[in-house]
């Protein structure tokens, strides 16, 4: 074995060792690395018990209701399999609207309602001009073809 | 078999090639960034949800892409230097590290400024954001490890090894948005299938990407020349090059 081959083996040996251990750590801590839980995981009781956690999902259309004279908002989050009702008191981010993906931090209340203390809006990877968005809305449900 | 490889990597050859390439790279950068900025900031339509705030993508996305590209280049140069004992590889790795760290910082800062109005927070411990921050610390580690040794040759080897090992973070940054639930959105352009963006927004973005690549190439060439000169200062060819 030439010294060059030996160095090559050492470098790639160390690299693959580190890559393998990182991969194992990542697989083992899969849920801890994820930023939020979705409603299905909550329905299955996978959320951390008795602790605050983040819940992510889409705001169900027509589910947002505000208490008059108060900053309290109620809405329902869905991942299209399960739904979780949420209540939040505070200022909402600009992108918060019905049909938008959001992430709320808070705890599960005794009545199955998620009490949020922070709401973040999740932006998706789609970008389009307002006219395109408007014409898509008119055609209702037609996928973008640009 | 390897003689051509070693000749290609001889310091005077690299020094002269870098000098010859620099003006071309700068010209490409000026052209592409010039077009991308004008078209992206003035002519591309606003986004239907974000309005004009989406235009930060023209700096943010190329910076983030370059932060990964520069790291990979640095790691490959370091691996070549370690395996083939090609010293120019260390010079290239040393030259690339601060540029890559700057792009990483630019990506983090622009993303944070965008996150405040859009997400509602400057920072979140989301997989994409956290792994990009680790990338910044990896750059800092590589830069400082090189200088931590009395013997520059040992510093070079240690920094190159850390750079090579840290390359496992590059795919983690890239795939973090698909592997885990994250606050950061998935890729708009770097994805399987069509970009989720019309051409009027996409072309200036691709031009900015190309412009940033050219800019990186130009600055890298200049820094590589400086590194090679200072590393080879005792050699005859440098004395000749300086005197003539």
Boltz contact constraints between the chains, C-beta under 6 A:
constraints:
  - contact:
      token1: [A, 7]
      token2: [B, 83]
      max_distance: 6.0
  - contact:
      token1: [A, 8]
      token2: [B, 83]
      max_distance: 6.0
  - contact:
      token1: [A, 11]
      token2: [B, 79]
      max_distance: 6.0
  - contact:
      token1: [A, 11]
      token2: [B, 82]
      max_distance: 6.0
  - contact:
      token1: [A, 11]
      token2: [B, 83]
      max_distance: 6.0
  - contact:
      token1: [A, 15]
      token2: [B, 164]
      max_distance: 6.0
  - contact:
      token1: [A, 18]
      token2: [B, 165]
      max_distance: 6.0
  - contact:
      token1: [A, 18]
      token2: [B, 168]
      max_distance: 6.0
  - contact:
      token1: [A, 19]
      token2: [B, 168]
      max_distance: 6.0
  - contact:
      token1: [A, 22]
      token2: [B, 168]
      max_distance: 6.0
  - contact:
      token1: [A, 33]
      token2: [B, 127]
      max_distance: 6.0
  - contact:
      token1: [A, 33]
      token2: [B, 180]
      max_distance: 6.0
  - contact:
      token1: [A, 34]
      token2: [B, 180]
      max_distance: 6.0
  - contact:
      token1: [A, 34]
      token2: [B, 181]
      max_distance: 6.0
  - contact:
      token1: [A, 35]
      token2: [B, 126]
      max_distance: 6.0
  - contact:
      token1: [A, 35]
      token2: [B, 181]
      max_distance: 6.0
  - contact:
      token1: [A, 35]
      token2: [B, 182]
      max_distance: 6.0
  - contact:
      token1: [A, 35]
      token2: [B, 183]
      max_distance: 6.0
  - contact:
      token1: [A, 36]
      token2: [B, 181]
      max_distance: 6.0
  - contact:
      token1: [A, 93]
      token2: [B, 120]
      max_distance: 6.0
  - contact:
      token1: [A, 94]
      token2: [B, 117]
      max_distance: 6.0
  - contact:
      token1: [A, 95]
      token2: [B, 118]
      max_distance: 6.0
  - contact:
      token1: [A, 103]
      token2: [B, 183]
      max_distance: 6.0
  - contact:
      token1: [A, 120]
      token2: [B, 119]
      max_distance: 6.0
  - contact:
      token1: [A, 120]
      token2: [B, 120]
      max_distance: 6.0
  - contact:
      token1: [A, 120]
      token2: [B, 121]
      max_distance: 6.0
  - contact:
      token1: [A, 121]
      token2: [B, 119]
      max_distance: 6.0
  - contact:
      token1: [A, 122]
      token2: [B, 183]
      max_distance: 6.0
  - contact:
      token1: [A, 123]
      token2: [B, 118]
      max_distance: 6.0
  - contact:
      token1: [A, 123]
      token2: [B, 185]
      max_distance: 6.0
  - contact:
      token1: [A, 124]
      token2: [B, 185]
      max_distance: 6.0
  - contact:
      token1: [A, 125]
      token2: [B, 185]
      max_distance: 6.0
  - contact:
      token1: [A, 125]
      token2: [B, 186]
      max_distance: 6.0
  - contact:
      token1: [A, 125]
      token2: [B, 188]
      max_distance: 6.0
  - contact:
      token1: [A, 125]
      token2: [B, 196]
      max_distance: 6.0
  - contact:
      token1: [A, 126]
      token2: [B, 196]
      max_distance: 6.0
  - contact:
      token1: [A, 127]
      token2: [B, 47]
      max_distance: 6.0
  - contact:
      token1: [A, 127]
      token2: [B, 197]
      max_distance: 6.0
  - contact:
      token1: [A, 127]
      token2: [B, 201]
      max_distance: 6.0
  - contact:
      token1: [A, 128]
      token2: [B, 48]
      max_distance: 6.0
  - contact:
      token1: [A, 129]
      token2: [B, 45]
      max_distance: 6.0
  - contact:
      token1: [A, 130]
      token2: [B, 48]
      max_distance: 6.0
  - contact:
      token1: [A, 133]
      token2: [B, 48]
      max_distance: 6.0
  - contact:
      token1: [A, 146]
      token2: [B, 198]
      max_distance: 6.0
